[in-house]
Amino acid sequence: MNGQSTSALVDPLDADAAIKSRIFTIRGVQVMLDSDLAVLYGVPTKRLNEQVKRNLERFPSDFMFQPTAGELSSLRSQFATSNAGRGGTRYIPYVFTGYGIIMLASILKSEVAVQASIRITHAFVAMRRALSSISPLINRIDMVECRQIADQQRNEERFDTIFKAMDGGEFPPQKVFFDGRHYEAYSFAKKLVGKATKSILLVDGYCDDVTLDILSAKRCGVKVTVATVDKTPISETAIAKFNKQNPTLEVRHTGRFHDRFLVIDGKELYHFGASLKDLGRHYCAVSKMDAAFIPSILQRM
């Protein structure tokens, strides 16, 4: 292995901060390079490695190892973010764990090596304490990320149900929309309207242009009847524009209904916990009801 000049690196008695800047992480453990240890111990890198080779039985794999090409690339990226300026490494260095660093001091047998080993050990312990202190925060971040992934998966499952319905599958018999799920509810209502092949009857006391936008998702030729209050904000102009593009729409006025109902083709009956225009703004539900109630609703029109 090639030796390195100690003058190009920091003095062996440099501050603890300089030692910490030369501690890197590989395979989940903290290590130091042979060249950095050589400087701190006051010997050439070549001599340090020669001593190690003469005492290989004292350096098992958890004391010392050579990084792979990928690990060496990771090391170089850590060089870039450390305070230790160094050029490219032309050879594959040895790296030493905390155990190997103590063992190095014992085989080099010099006062400088012993003192440097003590300082390095203190630096290792300080860094481990720092990592231990932030581990609860890291765990919390991991938990938040797991919850976000779970929420995303549930949302995808909800939309899968909607998309299956678009492809001819069955709509769920009941659906709950939570606060802030306005777009999801809006999409659900439009796909529900799109099921009709002949007629749609909407009983909703609070209709506006958003209601008409949802009803515009109907198929061509499907007749729409809206039963709403007398003072509905839907204008005659809006009705005329709707009929010009999506015939036919008829608006009837009634004050006999409190709840909201949607009748599809005279065969399917849905009950809405909120007006179509407000679905998903607040916690509300949509339920499929027994079609036997449809004649009663029609009689009260």
N, C-alpha and C positions, 0 to 999 in steps of 0.2 A: 504494500500500500504506500501511497505517497505521503510524505510528511508535509506540514504546513508551517510557514514562518509565524512565530508567535507575535512578531511586530505588527502583522496585518490585522490582528484581532485585539480584543480588549486585554488590559493588564489582569493578571491572576487575582489581584486584590480589588478588582472593580466592585461596585456596589451590588447589593443583593438584587436590585432591579435588573442589572445586566445578566445575572445568572438566570432569573426567571424568564427573561426574553429568549434564552437558549434552551428552554424546556419545551418539548413538542409532544404531541399525542399521536401514537400509532397503535393500532389494534386495541384501542381503548385503554392504553396505559401511557404514563408519562415517561419520556425518554430524553437522553441527551446524546449528541453526536460525539464520536471518538475525537474528532478534531477540536471541538469546543472543550472537551474534558482535558485534552492534552495541554491546551493553553492554561486552563485553570490549575492544573497540577504541575505546570512548569516544565513540561517535557515535550519533545517533538512527537507528532502523531505516529510517526514510524516506530519510535521506541515504545510508545504505549501499546501499540498493536503487537509488537514483538513480545512484550512481557505477557500479554494476554495469550498469545499462541503457546508460550512456554507453560502456561497454567490453565489450559483449556478445561481441565476437569473442575476448576473452580467457577466456571461460567456456563451454567446450564441455560436453556432457552429462555427461562424467565429472568435471567440476569443480563443476557446479551443476545442480539440476533441481527441479521442483515435484512433490511427492508426489501420488498419486491419492487419491480419497476413502477407499479402503480402507487405503492406506498411512498416510493422515492419522489414521484411526481407530486404527491400530496405534501410531502415534506418541503419541496421547493415552494409550494404555494404558501406554506406557513412561514418560510423564510421571508417572503415578500411582505408579510404583515407583522413581522417581529422587528425589534430594534437592532438586531444583529445583521449588519451588512456583510454579505458574502457573495462571491461569484458562483458560477455553476460548479457542481461537483462532478469531476471526471471519473471517479471511481465509486463503487457502491460502498458506503461507509458502514461501520458497525454502530449500532445504537445500544445504549446501556440504560437499564431500568434503575430504580433506586437501589435495589440489592446489588446490581453490578457495579454501581458507582462506589459503594462502600468497599466492595471486594477489590476494586482497582487501587484504592488507597492502601490496602494491606499489602499488595504485591509490589507497588512502587516504592514503598518504605522510605518516604521522605516527609519532613515536617510540613513542607508546602502542600503535599498531597493530602496529609491528614487534616490540616486546617481547611483546605478547599473542600474536602469531603464533608466536613461539618457544616460549612456554609451552604453547600448544595443540598444537603439533607434538610436543613431548616427551610430552604426555598421550596423543596418538594412538599413538605408538611404544610406550609402556608398555602400553597396552591390547592392542595387537597381540601383543606378547610374551607377555602373560598368556594370551591366547586360544591362541597357539601352544603354550604349555606344557601346556595341558589337552587339546589335540587328540588325543594318544595315548589318553587316558582315554575321550574321546568315541568314538573308533574302536573301543575294546574293548567299550564298551556297545553300540554298533551290532552288533558281531559276536555278542555274547551274544543280543541280540534276534533276529538272523537265525537262530541255532541254535534258539532257542525256537520260532520260527515253523516251522522245518523239522521239529522234533520233533512239534509239534502236527499238522502235515500228515500225518506218518507214522502218528500215532495215529488220525487220522480215516480214513485208508486202511484200517487194521486193522479198525476198527469197521464201515466200509462192507462189508468182506468178510463180517463176521458178520451184518449186517443183510440182505445179499443172500441169505445162507444161510437166514435166517428166511423170506424170500419164496419159497423153493423153489429157490434156486441151489445150486450144488455147494460143499461144504466143501472147503477146501484139503487136499491129500493129506498135508501135514505142517505142523506149527505149533510155534513156539518161544515160550515165555513167559519173560521175563526177571524178575529179582528185583523184587519189589514190584508185579508186574502181577496181583495176586490177583483183583481184581474182573473184569478183562478175561478171565482164564482161567475164572473162575466162570461168567461169562455165556456163554462159548464152550461149556463143558460142558453147560449147561442147554439151549442151542439144539441141541446134538448129540443129547441125550436126546430132545428134541422131534421129531427126525426119525422116530423109530420109529413104525410103524403097527400092529405085532403084538406084538413081544416085545423085551425088553432083557435081556442077560446081562452083569452086571458081576462081574469077577474082581478083587478088591481086598482085600488082607490087612488094611488099616487103614481101617475104615469107622466113621462116627459119625453124629450127627444132621445134620451139614453134608452128608454123602453123601445122606441121605434127602431133604434140602431140594432138592438138585440133581435127584434122581430124580423128585421131585414135579412137575417140569416136563413129564413125559411126557403123552402124549395119553390121553384117557379110553378104557379098555378094553385098554390095552397091559399085558401081563403082565411083571413085573420079577422077575428072579432074581439074588440077590446071593450070590456065593461068597466067603467071608471066613474068617478064623481062628476057632477055637473060642471064644476069649476076647474076642470083639468087644464094644465098648462099646454097641452097639445093643441096647436092652432090648426085651423082649417087649411092654412097654407102648407103646414107640415104634412097633413094627411094627404093633400093633393099631390105633393112631391113624392110621397111614399107610393101612392097608387100609380103614379106615372112610371115608376121604375119597378115596383114590386106589387102589382095588383093581386088580390084586392084587400083593402083594409076598411073595416067598418068600426066606428067608435060609437058605443051606446053609453048613455048616462044612467047610473043607478046608485043609490045610497044604501042598498039593502045588505051589502057584504062588508064584513069587518076584515076577514082574512083574505089572503091572496091564493088564487087557484089557477092552474093551467091544465086545460083539457086538450089532449092530442088525438085528432081523428075521431073524437067522440068515444074513444076506447080506453085511454089512459088518463088518470087524474093525479096531478101533483099539487101538494100543499106547500106554500112558501112562507117561511117565518118572517120575511121582509119583502118589500116591493122589489121587483126585478132590478130597478135602477139602483137600489141600495144593497144588493147582495154582497156580502163580504166586507162591508164597511164596519159592521158590528157582528158579534157572535149570533149566528142564525142557522136554521136547518131547512132542508128540503126533504120532503117525504112523499113517497108514492102511496096513494090511498086506494081503497077498494073502488073499482069502477062503478059499483052499484049506486054510488052517490051522484053520479053524473046527471041522471034525469032530474034529480031534485034541484041541482044548480041551474040547469037549463030552464026549469019551470019558473024560477025566480028572476030570470032575465027580463 
